[in-house]
Amino acid sequence: MFFLTYQAKYNIVRNALQKLDPYCLLAQGAPEDEFDAEAHEISRIINCESSPLNIAEAFAVVLNNAFSRTDDASVYLFIAEEIHTNLQNIE
């Protein structure tokens, strides 16, 4: 069984956050590392056995806390499914 390194997991989450660009901060000129703290926090919460719903819930908790929002986890389910697939495909 493959041992998922923290760095590999973090890279997947960070890339997904940059693609998602919550609240269009990157599109408005925020620095590329804008979501790095949130990517680290989400990466500490999830693992390779996390379901897409678990990943979406981690996104909601972290981003809602960081940006004083109340978004439901369902908002992040599509990106969580992509992360889940990427975590499963690491070799």
Number of C-alpha atoms within 10 A of each C-alpha: 4 8 8 14 9 12 11 13 22 19 15 18 30 21 15 16 19 19 11 14 15 14 9 11 14 17 11 9 9 11 10 10 12 15 22 17 13 19 24 18 18 24 22 13 14 21 17 17 11 16 16 20 17 18 26 26 23 22 30 22 18 20 20 15 12 12 10 9 12 11 14 14 18 14 13 20 19 13 20 25 16 15 24 23 14 14 19 13 9 13 8
